[in-house]
Amino acid sequence: TCVRRIGPWTAAAAASDFTGDHSVYPHSDQAVRTWARRAAPDLVFPDSPRAFEALWRRWAPDRRSVHTLTLLTLTWGCHVSTVTADRLPTPT
C-alpha cells in the first residue's frame, strides 16, 4: 500500500514510534547523529549518514540492543546540557 507524501523515512520513524521497535528507526537520521554527538561529545562519529548507521548497527547488533541504544540516545541527547567546560557561566 502506498500513501501519498509518506516516504521511507517517515514510515520507518512512525512505525518505530508506534510499535516501540527502534530496530526499524532510520539511524542515519540527522536527529540520531546530533543527539549521539551531544550525549557522547568525546567520541568521534562518522560524518557520512551511511557510515554512522553502520557504526550504530555494529554497536547494537541485535533488536534489543538497537532499541536500547536508540531510545537512550534520543532521550539523553535531547536533554543533555550544551554548556561545556570552556563555556561555563561566570559566577557573579
C-alpha positions as CSV (number, residue, x, y, z in Angstrom):
1,T,0.0,0.0,0.0
2,C,1.3,3.4,-0.9
3,V,0.3,6.6,1.0
4,R,1.0,9.8,-0.9
5,R,3.6,12.1,0.6
6,I,4.8,9.5,3.1
7,G,8.3,8.4,2.2
8,P,10.5,5.7,3.7
9,W,12.0,7.9,6.5
10,T,8.5,9.0,7.7
11,A,7.2,5.4,7.5
12,A,10.1,4.0,9.4
13,A,10.1,6.7,12.1
14,A,6.3,6.4,12.6
15,A,6.5,2.6,12.7
16,S,9.3,2.8,15.3
17,D,7.4,5.3,17.4
18,F,4.1,3.4,17.2
19,T,5.4,-0.1,17.9
20,G,8.3,0.9,20.1
21,D,10.6,-1.2,17.9
22,H,13.6,1.0,17.3
23,S,15.3,-1.6,15.1
24,V,13.3,-0.1,12.2
25,Y,14.2,3.5,13.0
26,P,16.2,5.4,10.3
27,H,19.5,5.5,12.3
28,S,21.3,7.6,9.7
29,D,18.8,10.4,10.5
30,Q,20.2,13.8,11.5
31,A,18.5,13.7,14.9
32,V,20.1,10.5,15.9
33,R,23.5,11.7,14.8
34,T,23.0,15.1,16.6
35,W,21.8,13.6,19.9
36,A,24.6,10.9,19.8
37,R,27.2,13.6,19.5
38,R,25.6,15.6,22.3
39,A,25.3,12.5,24.6
40,A,28.9,11.4,23.9
41,P,30.9,14.5,22.9
42,D,34.2,12.8,23.4
43,L,33.5,10.1,20.8
44,V,34.3,10.7,17.2
45,F,31.4,9.8,14.9
46,P,31.5,9.4,11.1
47,D,30.2,12.4,9.1
48,S,28.5,10.2,6.5
49,P,25.0,9.1,7.4
50,R,25.7,5.7,5.9
51,A,28.9,5.2,7.9
52,F,27.1,6.4,11.0
53,E,24.3,3.9,10.6
54,A,26.9,1.1,10.0
55,L,28.7,2.1,13.3
56,W,25.3,2.2,15.1
57,R,24.5,-1.3,13.9
58,R,27.9,-2.6,15.0
59,W,27.4,-1.1,18.5
60,A,23.9,-2.7,18.7
61,P,23.8,-5.8,16.5
62,D,20.5,-7.2,17.8
63,R,17.0,-5.8,18.1
64,R,17.1,-5.3,21.9
65,S,20.4,-3.5,21.8
66,V,19.5,-1.2,19.0
67,H,16.2,-0.4,20.7
68,T,18.0,0.5,24.0
69,L,20.8,2.5,22.3
70,T,18.4,4.5,20.1
71,L,15.9,5.2,22.8
72,L,18.6,6.3,25.4
73,T,20.4,8.4,22.8
74,L,17.3,10.2,21.6
75,T,16.2,10.8,25.2
76,W,19.5,11.7,26.8
77,G,20.8,13.6,23.8
78,C,17.9,16.0,23.6
79,H,18.2,16.8,27.4
80,V,21.9,17.0,27.8
81,S,23.2,20.4,28.6
82,T,25.0,22.3,25.9
83,V,27.3,24.0,28.4
84,T,30.9,22.8,28.1
85,A,33.8,23.4,30.5
86,D,35.2,26.1,28.2
87,R,31.9,27.9,28.2
88,L,30.8,27.8,31.8
89,P,28.9,30.8,33.1
90,T,31.0,33.3,35.0
91,P,30.0,33.5,38.7
92,T,28.8,36.9,39.8
